[in-house]
Amino acid sequence: MLGTMGAPQEMDVKGQQVWICCDDCKDQLLENPDEFLAKLKKG
């Protein structure tokens, strides 16, 4: 959940604004950007 592990971080992933909770999530997002963006579209 955003904000539970410090201030959320904003990232641009393939032209889409994405908010993440921590550096671990940043690493996972950068490894599999298409997977994360697909999850966001499902909402």
GIQUI-V775860 format. One record per residue. SS is DSSP state (h for helix, s for strand, l for the rest). OMEGA is omega in radians with two decimals (none if undefined). NEAR is the number of other C-alpha atoms within 10 Angstrom. Layout:
BEGIN
ss->(SS & SS)
omega->(OMEGA & OMEGA)
near->(NEAR & NEAR)
END
This chain:
BEGIN
ss->(l & l & l & l & l & l & l & l & s & s & s & s & s & l & l & s & s & s & s & s & l & l & h & h & h & h & h & h & h & h & h & l & h & h & h & h & h & h & h & h & h & h & l)
omega->(-3.13 & 3.09 & -3.12 & -3.11 & -3.09 & -3.12 & 3.09 & 3.14 & 3.11 & 3.11 & 3.00 & -3.13 & -3.14 & 3.10 & -3.14 & 3.10 & -3.13 & 3.08 & 3.14 & -3.04 & -3.04 & -3.13 & 3.09 & 3.11 & 3.10 & 3.13 & -3.14 & 3.13 & -3.13 & 3.10 & -3.06 & -3.05 & -3.11 & 3.13 & -3.13 & 3.13 & 3.10 & 3.11 & 3.13 & -3.14 & 3.12 & 3.06 & none)
near->(7 & 12 & 11 & 9 & 11 & 9 & 11 & 16 & 15 & 12 & 15 & 9 & 15 & 10 & 7 & 9 & 10 & 17 & 15 & 18 & 17 & 16 & 12 & 9 & 13 & 17 & 11 & 12 & 18 & 12 & 11 & 10 & 14 & 13 & 11 & 15 & 17 & 10 & 9 & 10 & 7 & 6 & 6)
END
